C-alpha cells in the first residue's frame, strides 16, 4: 500500500534534490519549514493559492524584498509539488509589484582610500589589520563579502599569486589571480596576524581580536561605522554606501575601463561573470543598465559603430 507523502516529507525531498544540484537554500529552507507548519496548522495537506498568499503576506510590516523572497520560495516548492500532484496550486508571480534592483553604490578611489585609512586606525591592532586588508581585498577582487569571510589561510597560494574561493554561491568554486601588490598586502597581513592573534593557528584568514573567524553581522556593523568615520555619504541616485558596494565598484570600474580602452566589452563580459562568480552572464549585464556612465559609454560605442557602417 502506497503512503501519500505529507507536505513535510515532500519538503525534505525537495530540499534534498535542490541541494544535490548545488543550491544551498539555507534561508529558503527555513522559510519553507515555516510555511509547511502554517499549512499544517490550517489542516491542509496541499498547497493552495489562498494559503500561500496568507502566509507570504503574514508579516504586515515586511519590506517588498522580503515578501518577494517568501513568495519565490513558495512558488519554487509548489511548482515542484505540482509535477507529482496536479491539484497543487502555484501562487501567481504578479501578486507583488515588480522588484527593481537598486542602483549600485559605486565608490570613488578617494572614498575607498578613506575607508582603508580609518580602518587602519581601529581601536584594536588586529581589527585594524583585518579591516584595512579586507576592504582592500574586496575592492580589488570584487568578491562577495561572504566569500572573503569564509577564506582560510590554506586558500592562499601567494607564491603563485592565486586565491581560491571554495563552495560559494550554488556550490561553485573558482580561482582568482591577484596582482603582486595584493600579494604583498596579504603577506603583510599574515605577518601581523601571526604576531597579534591569540590563536595564530586558527584556519580562517580574517580574524577579530579574539583570534577566531570574523562573521557577517559584526563585519557589516563595523563597515557602517567606518563609512561614518570616513565621511562617505549616500548619493541621491546611487543608493547607500554598503560593503556590497565594493563589489559593485569593481564590476563597474572594470567595464568602464574596457570601454575607454576600446575593447570588445560584449566578448569580455563572460570573463567578468566567471571572475565574479555569477551563475549567469545576466547578473553582470545588469551593471550596464544600472550605471549612467556605462549607458553613456555604450551609447557612444553604438554611435561610432553606426557611423562606420553608414
N, C-alpha and C positions, 0 to 999 in steps of 0.2 A: 504493500500500500504506500503510495507516494504522499509525503507530507508537504503541505503547502508552506513555502518559506514565509517567515514573518518579515516585516519591514526591517527589523534589526538585523536578522541574519542576511537579508538581501544587501543591507548597507555594508556589512562586513565583507561580503563577496565583492561588492562594487569597489570599495576602497582597496582591497587586496589586488584586484585586477588593474586598477589605475596605477597603484604604486609599483606594480611589477613592470609597468611601462615607463617608470622614471618620475612620475608625478608624486610629489611629497604629500600634498593635500593635508598639511598639518592643521591649518585653520579651517579648511572646508570640512575635514573630518570631525572637528569639534562642533561646527555649526550643524552638520547633518545629524550628529548624535542628538543634539538638542531638538532638531526638527522631528526626528523619529519619536522622541519622548513626547513631544507635543501631539503627534498623531495618535500615539498610544493612549494618552490621557483623554483624547477626544473619542476613543473607542473605534478608530478607523484602522483597517488593515491595508488600506490602499491610499496612494497619494491622489488627492483631488485638487483642482484649482482653488476651490474655496478654502481648504485647509492651508494650502501653500501661501495664498495671499494673506490669510490671517496671521500666519507665523512670520512671514517676511516683514510685515508692517507692524509687528508687535512692539518693537522699541519706538515709542512715539517721538522721541527726540533725536532719533538717529539721523546721521548725515546721509545725503543721497548716495554717496560712495559706499557706505556701509550697507544700506538697503540693497544696492546693486550687487554687492558681494553675496549677500544672503540669497537673493533671487538666483544668481548664477549658480550657486552651489545646489539649490533645489532643482533647478532646471536640468543640470547635468545628471543628477541622480534619477530624476523622473524619466528623462529620455532613455537612460539605461534600463530602467524597470519596464518601460513600455515595450521593449523588444520581446520580453517574455510574458508580459501581462498587458495586452492591448487596451484594457479598461483603465490603465493608469492615465491620469490627465497631466499633461505638461503645461505648467503655467506660461502665459504669454510673456514674451520678452518686452513688449511695449507697455507693461504695467507702469513702469517707471520712466521718467523723462530721460532722453539720451544723456549718457555720461560723457562729458568732454574733459579730456586731459588738460590740466592747467599748463599755461605757458611755462617752460622750464626757466629756472633762475640760472643765469649764466654769470659767473664771477669774472671780474676783471683780474688781470695779473696782479695789480696793486692790492686788490682785496684778498687774493689768496696769500700773497706775501704778508699782509697784515694779520691774517688768521694764524699763519705759522709763527709769526713773531710773538703774538700774545700767548700762543700755546707753549712756546719755549720758555715763557715766564710763569708757568703754572706753579702753584704753591709747592707741590711735591716734585722733586727732581725726576723721579721715574715717570710720573704723569707728564711732565714737560717733555721728556724724551719720547714717550709713547705718542703723544698727540701731535707734536710737530712732525714726527715721521709718518704717522698715519695720514694726516692731512696732505702732506707732500705726496705720499704714495697714491692716494685716491685721485689727486689732481693730475698726475702724470700717467696713470694707467686706465682711469675710468672704470675701475672695478666697483662692484657693489659693496656697500659697507658691510653687509653680512659675509661676503666673501673675504674681506680683509680681516674681519673678526675671527673667522674660522682658520686663518692661516696658521700653520705650525712652522717652527724653525726648519723642520725637515723638508718643507715645501720650497725652500730657497736653495738654488744651485748658483751661488754667486760667482763662482769661477767661470761658469758658462753664461752668466747673465740671464738666467731663466728663473721664472717664478711659476709654480704650479698651483692652479686653483682647482680643488677637488670637490666633486659632488655638489656642484652649485645648482642653479635652478633646473628643474626637470632631470636631476641626477647627472648633469653634464660636467665634464672636467675639461680643462684647457690649459695651455702653457702660454705665458707672455714673455717675450724677450724685452728686457728692460735696459735703459740707457746706462752707460758707465757711471754717470753722476748719481743715478738712482741706486746702483750697486754700492757706490761709495757711501751714500747716506744710510743704506741698510746695514752695511758693515759697522758704521759708527754707532748706529742704534744698538746692534747686537753687543758691541763692546760696553756701552753704557748700561744696557740691560743686565749684562752679566755682573757688572760692578754694583748696581743699585738694587737689584731684585733680591728679596729674602729667600726666594726659591728659584735660583738660576736654572735648575734642571727642568722647570715647567716646559712642556712641549710647545705651548702656544707661543706665537711670535709676539703679539702685542699683549702686554700685561699692565695691570694697575699696581699701585704701591704695595698691595698685599701679596703680589707676586703671581696671582692667577689670572686667567684669561679675562680680558675686558668683555662686556656684553652690551647688547644693543641699546637698552633703555638708558643706562648711565652714559653711554657714549653720546647719544643724541642730546641728553641734558647738558653734558659738558660742551658739546658743539654749540648749542644755543647760547651758553654763557660766553663762549669765545667770540661768537658773532657780535654779541652786545659790546664786549670789550674792544673789539676791532672796529666798531662803528659801521658795520655793514648794514645798510638799510634796505627794506623791501623796495621794489620798483613798481610803479603804477601798473605797468603792463607785463611785468615779468615775475610776479609772484613773490614769495617769501624766501629768504636765504635758508636753505636746509642743507644737511650733509649730503643728501642725494643730488643737490645742485652741482657738486664737484664732478659727478659722473656726467651730468648733462653738459657741463662746461667742456669736458674732454671731448665728447662727441661733437658738439657744435664747433669747437675750435679746429678739430680735425677736418671737418667738412669745409669750413671757411678757408683753411689753408690750402686744401686741394683745389678749390675753385680759383683762388688767387694765383696758384701756381699753374693754372691752365690744364690740370689733369682731368682725366675722364672719371668724374665723380660716380656716375652710374656703375662703371666697371669696378670701382673700388668699394662701393657700399657693402657688398657681401663680405669683403675683408674686414671692414669695421664691425659688421654684425657678428662675425666669428670672434673677433678680438673682445668685444663687449659681452659675449655670451648670450646674445639674443637668439631665441629659438627660431624666429623667422625674420627675414630682412625688413618686413613691415615695421618692426619695432624700431629700426634705425631710420627708415623713411620718414617716420613721424617728425624727426628733427627738422627736416627740410621745410615742412609747413608750419612748424611751431615757432620759428625764429625769423623775424622780419628781414634781418640781414641776409640770411640764407635764401629766402624767397627772392630778394633783390638780385643776389648773385646768380641765381638760377635763371631769372628773367633776362639778365644781361647775356648769359651764355646762349639762351634761346634766340635773342635778337641777333647776336653775331652769327649764329648758325643760319638764321633766315636770310641775312644779308649775303652770306657766302653762296647760298643756293639760288638767290634771285639774280 
